């Protein structure tokens, strides 16, 4: 084995100047300076409130050996470049490994200097008592300052054709073979105990499914944290293409190889599987993170992954906050450590007594509760239909006999709204779906955007953390292009319509009424007595909200998301009579335990009374 390590990381700016290929996933570094702004204190809705949390950049851990550009041999004699962080004391340690498309040498503390863009408020390491995110922590990877002192080796690898690794990129799903080889290499090193786990966020999560499908002998556990495999399932149920954020144009993946590729390079072929085939191919013990706050990106696939992976031992950690802030937050790190200590060290059996599902239920932007459940969706869920009534813009428990309709301009920030006020405290946890009879009056197709909102007893909207922080978002979102409305009847349920994405698109005649089912992303929200659920249907993202498309979104009124739509003219929604349009909601019976304790917690760390956290 050759070792090209010289102990010095290349300049990230030099790597970016060297050029490279673009990638289609979020690349957002944190602020790079001697102190890092991490979260709001006070009213987080007030843009004038100063961002005040700060922490030291120099770190707290000692006796860590860090090597850069360590060569890991592949089966075709190509060598991938890796950064390895391990304890100074000799011994055999478990390994946490990740492949990243962003460059192993981009660290959380470099963002502003390298990209020339301020990234405050991302909430990374917002706990002043926790391990800081230092110059040793690769973007979206595990923090060596936490894991190495806990007796782990942390390895971050530049995949073939990215960063410091040479070679030809043949698609993200092709990474599985190289990850297999890297896992087996790591298991055989003198400092390894032979047990390897995978962990990381976004693309570092996505790649884990490709490796796990190949069953490397020494892969003992995985922790995909918000990011499922890329497949041909229509990401937003056919709506699009998505025009913002333009990640590939804004953040090119670095390419500055530390050495050359062999002349006889034989890069792996992409793995071609359907969505559920990827999940079924995972039998490794798994801790999956799914979030309510990434409605436009990760939420649907993460929850489906937990439901459908074949692993006999699997856990789901849900939350409704920022993905990076939560990943590096104390509770989440301790949870992952308990998981990996069992499967990689064999020293902690507590995870076996932890219920499989951690449910975080949001009440307001700052308050949430936590409960432990046996499965997701929660088995005792009672699915209830709320019927649309266009006559008085409401949702009701019973269908109306009289048929009525209401229209909106699908090309403008116009929408139709239906309200339902709860007469008692109610928790809605899981999947919602919308069955509609709709007419595109002036076109053979149409894009529908569905928004679920919460209003308090004063009529003020309650918003929650959403991807693209510090923006605040409604409860849940749904999409559908009418021509893609055909369902896979075998996979569909009343609460999760599943599109037959292999079917040919079916357009309609302008003015023709069609029946359709719209999947709505999973969510977990508590409504107190007198609070209101609002359903909004429109032809534009977030309906009547007047939003500026901006990436990264930094201010209220900005959104990182935009889609190109095919909408023309009016859409008419039909309700009542022979067109009983309805919303399916997932009620958790109020006479059963599981709501946990209100934290009165502004999202800065453990509450004073953690309850059953």
N, C-alpha and C positions, 0 to 999 in steps of 0.2 A: 504494500500500500504506500503510495506516495503522499506526502504532506506538504502542501504549498503554503502553510500558515506562516505568516511573518509577524503576527500579533498586531498588525496595524490595519484598521478598516479603511477602505477607499473613501474618498470624498463623495458624499451623496450628490453634491452638485455636479461633480465630474461625471458620475454615473448617468445623471439625467441628460447632461450635454452629449453623452455618448449615444443617446438615442435608444430606440427599442420599440417593441410592439405595444399596442394599447390593450387594456383589459377592461371588462365590463362589470366592475363591482366598486363599491364605495371605497375611496382612498382619502381619508381625512386625518392628518396628523394633528397632534395637540400643539399648544403653544410651546415654543422653544426658547427658554430664558432661564435665569437662575431661580426664578420662582414661576410656578404654573398656576394660572387662574383656573379654578375648577368648578365653581357653581355659584348661584345666587344666594345671597343672604337677605332675608326680608321678603318682600312681595316679588315673586318671580315673574309676575305679569307686567311689572313696571320696568320699562326699558331704561329708566334713569337710575335704577338701583345699581350700585357699584358691585362688580364681581370681586369677591374679597378672599376666598379661600386660597391659601398659598402653602407650598411645601418646599422642602429643600430638594435640590436636584442631585446632591452628591451621594445619596443612598445611605443605607443603614447596615447592609450586610458586609461581612468580611470573609476573608479566606476563600474567595471565589477565583478559580482559574478560568479565564476567558480566552479562547483561541478563535481567530478569524481565518476565513478562507481555508478551512480544513477540507481536504479532498475526500469525497465519499465515492468509491468505485461502483459503476453500474455494470450490468451484465454484458453490455456491448463495448466495454472498456472506456466509455466516457466517464469523467469524474465531475460530480456536482460539488459546488462550494457551499460550505456550511460554517455557521458560528456555533461554537460549543462552549457552554458554561457548566462547570462541574466543581465539586468540592475539592479544596486543596488537599485534604487528608486522603490518603490512599484508601481504597475500599471498592466495593461493588455496589452500585447504585441503580435504581430504576431510571428510565429515560422518558422524558416528555419531548416529543418531536413534532415539528410542523413544517409544511411547505408553504411559502408565501410568494405571491406574484408581485409584491410591491418592493421587494428588495430586503434581504436580511439585514442590510446596513442602514435602513431608515429606522430611526428611533423616535420615540414619542417626544423627546426634548428638542428635535431638530426642525419641526414643521415650519415655523415662521421663517427661520433663516433660509431654509432650503427652497421654499415655494413662494416666499414673499407675500404670504397671505396670513392675516391673523386668524387664529382658530380658538378664541376664548370660549368658555362656557360649555365645552364638551363633557365636562363632569368627570374627567379621568382622575382617579385618585383623590376624590373630594374629601376623604377622611384624613384629617391631619394626624391621627394616631396610627394609620396604616402604613405599610411599606410604600414609599414614593415610587412613582414610575420614573425610572432613571434613564441615563444614557445607555444602559445595557439592555433595555427592554425594546425589542423590535415591535414595530407597529402591529397591533392586534394579536401578538403572541404572548405566551406566558411570561411573567416577570421573573427573571433569574434571581433578583434580590429577595424574592419570597421563597422560591422553590429550592434553590441550591442550599441555603442554610437549613432547609427541611429535609435534606438528604436526597436530592434529585439531580440528574443531569438534564439540562435544557439544550435542545438542538434546534436551530432554525436553518432551513435549507433554501437556497435559491434553486428553483426547478430548472430543468433543461431549457436553455434559451433565455433565461431571465437573470438579471443582476450579474453576479460574478460567475455564473455557470455557463459554459459553452453549450452549443448544440442547437437542435431544431425543435421548435415548439409545434406540436401536432394537435393541440386542443387540450382543454383542461381535463377532460375525462381520460386522457392518456397518462395523467400523472400517476395513476394507480401502480403501474409496473415499477416506476422509479422509486415510489414511496415504499413499495415492497422491498426493493433492494436496500434502501437506506435503513429501514427497520431492522432487517436481518444483519446488516453491517453493525449497527449500533448495539445489537444484542450480543455481539461477539467480542466487543472491546473489553480490555482489562478492567476498565472502570465501571462496567455494566454488570448488573445482576441477571441480565438476560430477559428482563421484562420491559416492554416498550408500550407507552401509551401515546395517543394523539390528542392534541388540544389546541384550540385557537378560535378566532372570530372570523366571520365572513368567508373569504376565499380559503382561509386556514381551516374553516369548518367544512366548507363544501368538499374540499379535497379528501377529507377523511372517509367519505362514503366510497370513493373510488378505490382507496387502499383496502378498506374493510371488505369490499366485495371480492378481493383476491385472497383473503384469509392468510396473511403472512403468519408463519408458525409462532413468532415471538410477539405478535400484537395481542396484548392482553386486555386493553380497554381503550375506548374512544370517548371524547367529549366534544361533539360538534356544537358550537355555540353560535346560533343564529346564522344559518347558511346551509341549504340543501343542495343536492346535485343539480347541475344544469341539465334540463331535458327539453323535449319539444312540446311539453304541455304549455298552452298559451298563458303567459305570465299574468296578464290581466284579462283573462277570459276573452282574448281576441282583440281587445281595444289597443290601438296604437298604430304605428310604433311610438315608443316613448322617446320624446325629444329632449327631455332634461331629467336628471343631470347628464351632461355629456362627459362621462368619466374618461372615456378613452382619449378624447381630445384634450382634456384639461390635465390629466395625469398619465403621461406615457410610462409604461413599465420600463424600468432601467435595464440596460444591457451593456455591460462592460466586463466581458469574461476575464477571469484571472489566468486562464490558460486555454489552449485550443482544444477542439473536438478531434477525436480520431478520424482518420480518413474513412474508415469503414463503419462510421456511426450508423446504428440501426435503431432509430427512435421508435418508441412504442406507438401502437395504433390507438386511436380513440376508442373508448368503451361505449358501445351503443346499446343502451337499455332504456326501457320506459321508466317513468317515475317510480311506480310501485315495485318494479323489478329491482331497482337499486336498493330500495328499503328492504325488500325480502332477502337480498343478498348479504345483509349485515347480521351476523350472529354473535359478534363480539359484545361483551358487556358494555353498556352505553349510558352515558349521562347526557341527555339532549337538553339544550336550552331553547325555549320558545318564548317569544315576546308578543305582547299585545300592542307594542308601540311601533312596530315596523310593518304596518298594514300594507304598504305598497311594495315591500321587498321580501321579507323573510317569513312573516307570520304563518301563512298558509302551509308552506312546505315543511317548516319545522314541526308543526303540530301533526301533520300527516306522517312525518318520519317516525315520530315516537309511536304512533298508532300501528305502523306497518312494518317496522324493523323486526327481524326474527329473533332478536336477542332474548334469551330467557331472563336475563337480569338487566333491567333498564329502568331509568328514572327520567322524569321530566321536571325541569326547573323553569317555571314561568315567571315573568315579571312584566311590568308596564313602564319601565324607565329607560334611560339611555343605555345603549348596548355596551359601550365601552366603560361607562361609569359603573355599571352593574358587574361586568366581567371582573374588574379589578377591585370591587368592593369586598369588604371583609367577609360578609356572610357567604358570598358566592365562592370566594377563594377557599374558605374553610370547608364548604360543601364539596368542592372539587378535591380538596386534599383528603377528606374522609373517603371519597370514592377511590382515588388513586392509591391511597395508603393500603386499602384492602386488596385491590386487584393487582397492584404492582409490587407492594411490599409484603402483603400478608400480615400486617401488624395491627389492623383496626377493623373489627367486624361490625362496627356500629351502623354502617351503611345498610347492612342486611335487615336492620330493624326500622329503617326509615321508610315510611310509606312511599310508593313509587312516584307520586305526583305532588309537587309543591305548587299550590295555586295562590297567586297574588291577585287580590281583587281590589280594583281602584274605586275610590269614592270621590276624591277630588284630585287636583294636580299634586297636592302635597300629602294626601292621606291614602293609605291602603291597608288592607288586612291580609294575613297569610293563613292558609289552612293546608292540611295534609290530606290527600285523597288517594284512593286505591287505583284509580284509572282515569283516563281522559279520552272522550268526554266523561264527566262524572256520571257513574252508573245510575244514580237516583234522579238525574235530570228529568224534569217534566216539560215536554215540548208543547208549547201553547201557540195557537194561531190568533193573530190580531188582524182583523179584516179591515181593509181600506174602504173608506166611504168618501167619495169625491164630493158628495153633496155638502158635507160640513167639515171637510178637511180633518177627519179624525180616524183613529184606529179603534176598533171595538172588539169586544169578546165574541160577538155573534155577527154572522153575515147579514147584510141587509137584503131585503127582497127586491127593492127598487134598484134598477141599473142606472148608473150615472157615469159621467166622464169628465176629465179635466185635462187641459193641454198646456204645454210650455214650449217656448222657442228653443230648439236644441242647439242653436248656434250662438246663443247669448248666455249671460249669467242669469238664467231664468230657471225656475224649478217649481215643483209641486210638493207640498208639505202635508204630512199627516201626523197628528199628535196622540199620545196615549199617556194619561196621568195615573200613576200607581196609587192605589188606595191603602196600601200597606208596604212596609219595607220589603224590597225584593232584590235578590241577587240574580243577575243573568250571567252565567258562566258557560262559555262554549261557543257553539256555532249558531249563527242565524242565517236564514235564507229568505228570499223574496220570490213569490210566485205572482207574475203579472200577466194581464192581458193588455197589450200595447199596440198602437198603430203608428208607424212612421208615415205621416200624411203625404210627404212630398219626395220620398226617396225609397229605393229598394233595400235599404239597410239602415242601421242606426247604432250608435254607441250610447249605452246607458251607464250613468254613474249614480251609485247609491251611497248615501251618507246616513249613518246612525248617530244622533246627537243626544246629549243629556242636558236638561235644564233644571235648575234648582227651583225652590218654591217661590222665589222672587222673580222668576222668569229669566234669569241670567244663565247663559250657557256655561256649562262646566266642561273645560277642556283638559286634555291630558298630554303627557310627553309623547312626542312623535319622532320618527326618524327624520334626521335633518335638524336636530336640536340647534338652537333653543326654541324652535317652533312648537306650538301647542296644537293638538289635533283633536278631532271628534272621537267618539267611541269606536266606531268601526266603519269600514268601507267595503264596497262591492263594485264590480264592473261586469259588463257583458256587451259584446257585439252581437246583434240579433242574428246575423247569419251563422254564428257559431253556437246557436242555442241548443243543438241536438245533444241529448244527454247520453252518457254511458249508463244504461239502466241497471246494470249489474253492480256498479260501484256507487251509484247515487243513493242517498237517503233523504228523508224529509228535511233533515237539518243541513245536509251538505250535498247540493247538486254537483255532480261531477261530469264535466263536459266530455263528449265523445270527440276528442281533438283529432282523431284520425278520419273523421267524416268530412265529406266535402261541404264547404260553406253553402248554406241554403238562404238565398235572398228571398225577399217578399215583394209583392206588388205594392207600389205606393198606394196608401189608403187601405191596405189589407190589415186586419187585426190578427195578431198571433199571440200564442201562449208561450211564456218563457219562464225559466227558473234562474235566479241570479244568486250565485254563492256570495256570502258575506264573510269577511275574514273573522276568525275567532276573536273573542274579547272576553273580558271579565270585569263587570261593572256592578256596583251596588247603587240602587235607587232607594232613597228614603221615601216614606209616605209623603205624598203631595208633589214629588218630583216627576218630571216628564221625559219620556222617550219620544224623540222626534225622528221620523223617517222622511228623508228628502230624496227625490228622484229628479235627475237633471241630465242635460247633455254636455255638461262641463264638470271638471274636477272640483269637488267641494261646492258645487251648486252656486248659490248666490254670493259666496264669499269673493270679494274683490281682491285678488292676490297678484302680487308681482312675482314672476318666476325668476328666482335668483339662486345660484349654487356657488358657494354654500349659502344657505338661508340663515341670516343673522338676526333679523328683526321681525317683530309681529307684522303680519300682513305679507310676509314673503313665504314662498314655497319652493322646494327644490325640484318639484315634479311638474311635468307637462307631457301631454300626449297629443299626437296628431289624430284628429277624429275625422270620420266620414259623414258627420251629421249635416243634414240639410232640412230646413223647414221645421215644422212642428211635430212633436210626439204627443199622442193622446193616450192617457192611462184610463182604463175602463175598470169600474168597480161594481160590486153588488150583482144580484140576479144571477144570470148565467155566466158572469165573469167575476167570480169571487176572489179577486186579488187579495193576497194576505201575506203577512210577515210572520215567520216562525221564530219564536224566541225561546231560549233555554233557561227556564226557571229552576232554581234550586229550592226545594221545599223549605219554608221558614222554620218548620218544627224539627229540623235535623241539625246536628252540630256541624261546624266547619267554617264559620265566618271568622274565627280567630278573634284577636283583640285589636281594636282600632289603635293605630300607632301614634296618631297625632304627630306624624313624622314627616318633615319637609324633604325627605329624600337625601339627607346628608350622612346617613349611617344608621347604626342600630338605635332603635328607640329606647327610652329609659326603661320601659316595660316591654321586653320583646315578645311576651306571650309565648306562642308556640312556634316562633320563628326557628 
